[in-house]
Amino acid sequence: MATEALTVQSAGRAGAQENLQSVTSADGFTFPNDGHTVLHVENDVGALALVFTIQKTLDGQSATRTVTVTASEKWVIGPFPVELYNDGDDLVTCTPDADLATGVAVISV
């Protein structure tokens, strides 16, 4: 399977309806990041680990950040500093340890 590309939704003072996207790829997902981007996660499974790739290396070691979203909860994660999380295409990469059928939304504020 290939990494799923999520689309960014805009938020504004007038409000906007949030559209959740399901994630079923074992390879994870990516989303564009402008430094004002957050990820809204609705977890419909047990404890869920989301592993975000950090693009910087220190002493030749790469790093990740793991966020554990507890069962049946809704979380907002971010924003993501572009100098740490963006790859060469200005995308953030995340690999969940389970499918997200309820979904996620990427929102730029």
C-alpha positions in Angstrom: 0.0 0.0 0.0 1.1 3.6 -0.6 1.1 6.4 1.9 -2.2 8.3 1.9 -2.2 12.0 1.1 -4.6 14.0 3.2 -6.0 17.4 2.2 -5.8 20.5 4.4 -9.0 22.2 5.4 -9.0 25.9 6.2 -10.5 27.3 9.4 -11.7 30.9 9.7 -13.5 33.2 12.0 -16.8 32.4 10.2 -16.2 28.7 10.9 -16.1 25.8 8.6 -17.5 22.3 8.6 -14.9 19.7 9.4 -14.6 16.8 7.0 -13.0 13.7 8.5 -11.0 11.4 6.3 -10.4 7.7 7.1 -6.9 6.4 7.1 -6.5 2.7 6.3 -3.0 2.6 5.0 -0.4 0.6 6.9 2.1 2.9 5.3 0.6 5.9 7.1 -0.3 9.3 5.7 1.1 12.7 4.8 -0.2 16.2 4.8 1.0 19.6 3.7 2.2 21.8 6.5 2.6 25.6 6.7 3.5 25.7 10.4 -0.1 26.6 11.3 -1.4 23.1 10.7 -3.0 20.8 13.3 -4.3 17.3 13.1 -7.7 16.4 14.6 -7.9 12.7 15.4 -11.1 10.8 16.3 -10.0 7.4 17.7 -12.5 4.6 17.4 -10.2 1.8 18.4 -8.2 1.0 21.6 -5.1 3.1 22.5 -3.7 4.4 19.2 0.0 5.4 18.6 0.7 8.0 16.0 4.3 8.2 15.0 5.4 11.5 13.4 8.7 11.6 11.5 11.1 14.3 12.5 13.2 15.3 9.5 16.2 16.7 11.4 19.0 14.4 12.5 21.3 14.8 15.5 24.7 13.0 15.5 23.5 11.0 12.6 20.4 9.8 14.4 16.9 10.3 13.0 14.0 10.8 15.4 10.3 10.3 15.7 7.6 11.7 18.0 4.9 9.3 19.2 1.6 10.6 20.4 -0.7 8.1 22.0 -4.4 8.8 21.6 -6.5 7.0 24.2 -9.6 4.9 23.2 -12.8 6.6 22.1 -11.4 10.1 22.4 -10.9 13.1 20.1 -7.5 14.9 20.1 -5.9 17.9 18.4 -2.2 17.6 17.7 0.1 20.4 16.4 1.1 22.8 15.1 4.1 21.2 13.5 7.2 23.4 13.1 8.2 23.3 9.5 12.0 23.1 10.2 11.5 19.9 12.2 8.6 18.0 10.6 8.5 19.0 6.9 10.2 16.8 4.3 11.6 18.2 1.0 8.0 18.5 -0.3 6.7 20.4 2.7 4.8 17.3 4.0 4.5 15.8 7.4 4.6 12.0 7.6 2.6 10.1 10.2 2.3 6.3 10.7 -0.5 5.1 13.0 -0.3 1.7 14.5 -4.0 0.9 13.6 -6.5 2.0 11.0 -8.5 5.2 11.7 -12.0 4.4 10.4 -13.6 7.3 12.2 -11.0 9.6 10.8 -8.7 12.5 10.9 -8.9 16.1 9.7 -5.9 18.3 8.8 -6.7 21.9 9.6 -4.7 25.1 8.9 -5.5 27.9 11.3 
